[in-house]
Every structure is written in C-alpha cells, then in structure tokens.
Amino acid sequence: MPNYILAFLIALIVAYIITPGVISLAIKMGAMDAPDPRKVHKKPIPRLGGVGIYLAFMIAVLFTVDITQEMLGLLIGGTVIAVVGIVDDFKNLPAKVKLLGQIIAACILVAFDIRIDFISDPFGDFYYLEYLAVPATVFWIVGLTNTVNLIDGLDGLAAGVSMIAAATILLVALQQGFVLVAVLTAALAGSAMGFLPLQF
C-alpha cells in the first residue's frame, strides 16, 4: 500500500475515533464558543476541534514519513500554531498575541530551511525570490493561517475547504512525483475528512 494511502487512512480513522473525546473534553473544560451577532449558531458549541485534526495528522505523519530536519521543522512549527489555537480556544487571545504566535511558528520553519525560494506563473516562468524568500515565506504561512481562521464560522466550512485543497494538492503532487507532499496532503485530507461528520 502506498504511503499516501496509508497516511490518509490512518488520519481518517484516528480523527473519527478521537474527535468525540475532544468534544467531551471541551465541554468539561468549558472551552465553548458562545453565540453572538457575528455567528450563526444559536447555542454554545464546543471548541478544540482542531486538536482532533492536529493529532490525527501528526500520528499519520509519524507512522508514514521519515523525520528529516525539514520534517522536524514542519512538525514543530505546526505544533506552535496548534498550541496558539488551543490557548485561544480557552482564553480568547488578543489578535496581536495570535499574530505573534503565528509569526514565531513561521520563523521556526524558516530556521529549519523551509522557504519559498521561487514562484511560477501560469505560463511556466519561474521567479526566484532570493532575499525576499524569508519574508515571503513568513507572510504566506501567516496569511494562510488567518485565511482558514476567517472562514471558520460555519460548521464544516474550514475543514471542508482544507480537505478539498489538500486533496487537490495531493493529486498534483502525485502527477508531478512529489511523494512527500502527497503523503503530507493525504494525511491532512484524511484528518479533515474524519473530523467533518462529527463537526456537523
């Protein structure tokens, strides 16, 4: 069985199994999202759903990927983002504190030599970023993190969009022969898919 299929199945099963426990824990610990005029739900709903996705992704990756220096940086940076999200679920962190945590997570990836070194256009031309690689990487990671946060207002929207995006990148990675990218996006798609039925 290819590693990307294994990663998808592990993440799917783990997310589906542990998410009910995460929901129960959120209720017991009072991590509840209260209704307000900007939200569509009419009664408090449990937070911490990201914990189920995070744990499922991490378990799938640890079982299917060799942990290189770059992978370690990716996992540590992702963990920092997850911790910021968990603390925010309990404390409603100020926007500046969340932004600082996201920038720190992005800088961890850069410190482990994970950077956007070039971009391409639809015509196949490549543009090398050179000295702009580090700020572009930090901007991209922080921007995507907040993009997902901003669409997380309806049940299933953020996880659904993330699952579709991950599945699309998975297919492109397989077509281009990027096995590691395929495994990582399969794990992300599986963890989001396993979480979705329980979120609804």
N, C-alpha and C positions, 0 to 999 in steps of 0.2 A: 504494500500500500504506500503510495507517495506520501512524503511528509506533510504536504499541504492539506491532503485529505485527512490525515491523522490529526493535524493541528485543528482543523475545522471541527471534526467530530469530538475531540477532547473538550474544546472550548464550548461547543454547543451543549454537551451533556453536563459539564461542570456548572455552567451558568444556569441551566434549567434546574439543577439539583440544589444549588446553594442560594439562589435568589430568594426563595421563600424564607429561609433562615435570616437573610439580610433584612428582609421586610419586617419580620418579627422583632429583630434586634432594634431596628429603627423605631418601632412603635414603643418598645420597652424603654428605650433610652430617650424618648421624646424628640427624636430627630424628625419632626413633622413640618410639612410645608403648609402654612395657613393660607386660606383663600384671601384674596384681596382684589381690587378692581382690575388689576392687570392680568389676573389669572383666570382660567376657565373653570377650574374645579370649585365646587361649592362647599366641600368639607375638607378638613385636613387630610393630607396624604403623606405616606412615609417617604422620607428621603433616603439617601445612601444607596440608591440603585446602582450607581457607578461602581460600588465595591464589588458587586457580583460580576460585573463585566470585567473589571480590573483583575480580580482573582482568577477568573476563567481564562483570560488572555495570558496571564503570567504562567499559570500551570501548563497550558498548551505549549507555550514557547519553551519553557524549561524542559519539557519532555521531547521536543522535536528539533531544537536548534542547538548547535554548538555555541557556547558562550565565549565569544571573542571579546576583545577590548571594545569594539564598536557596539556589540550587542549589550555589553555591560552598561555602557553609557546610555543606550536607549532605555534599558530597564530601570536604571537609577533615575533618569530624567522623568520617565513615565510615573515612577513611584512618587517623586516630588509633586507632580501635578495631581496625582490621586490623593495624596495627603492634604494638599491645599483644599481640594474639593470636599474631603471628609470633614475637615475642620470648619469649612464654610457651611456645610450642612447643619452643623451644631451651633455655630456662633454667628452666622451671617457676617462674614468678614467684610470690612470696607473694601471698596473697589481697588484702592491703591495697594492694599496688602495682597489681594489676589493677583494683581498685575505683577507685583514684585516676586511672588512665588512662581508665577509663570515664566518670568524673565530668568530667574535662577535656574529653573528646570531646563530652559532653552540653552543657557550658558553651560550647563553640565554636558549636554550633547555636543556643543562646540568644543568643550575641553577634551572630549573623547574623540575628537577629529571627525565628527559628523557634521557636514556642512553642505549647503547648496553651492556648488562650485560653478555651475553654469545653468542657463535656461535655454529652451529652444522655442522656436515659433512654428506655426503650422506648415511652413514651407521647408522645414528641415534644417534651418540655420541655427547655429549654436552661438550663444553669447556668454563668454566667460566673465564671471563677476570679479575675480581677483580680490582686491582689498575690500570689496563690498560683500564678499561671501559671508563673513561672520554676522554683520548687521542684518543682511537679508535672511539668513537662517533664523536668527532670533525673532525678527519681525514675522516671518512665516509661521513659526511654531506658536507664538503668542496670538497671532491673528486667527489661525485655525482653531486654537483652543477656545477663543472667545466666540468664534462663529458657531461652534457646537453649543456653547453655553447659551447663546442668544436664541437658538431655535428649540431650546429645551423647555418649552412652555406647554406643549400638548403631549399627552401620553403617547409614547411610541415615536414621536417625530424625530428627536435627536438620534435615538438608537436605530430607527428605520433608515434615516438618511445616511448614517455612518455605515450601516450594513450594506446598503446599495453602493456607496462609494468604495468600500473595501472590496466588495465582490467585483466591481468594475476594474479596480487596480489589480486584483488577483488575475483576472482574465488577460489583461495587458501584460502583466509580469510573466505569465506562462507563455504567451505568444513570443515575448522577447527573450525568454530563457533566464529570467532573473528569479532563481529558485528561492533565495532568502526572502525577497519581497513577497513572493507568492505565499510562503509559509506564514509570514507575519500578517498579511492581509487576510489569509484564510482564518487564522486564529481570531482576528478582530471581527470578521464577519460572523464566525461561529458563536463568539461570546455575545454579540449583539442579538443574534437570532434566538439564542437560548434564553435571553433576558426578555425579549419582546412579549411573548404570550403572557408572562407573569405581570408585566407592567400594565397591560390592558386589563 
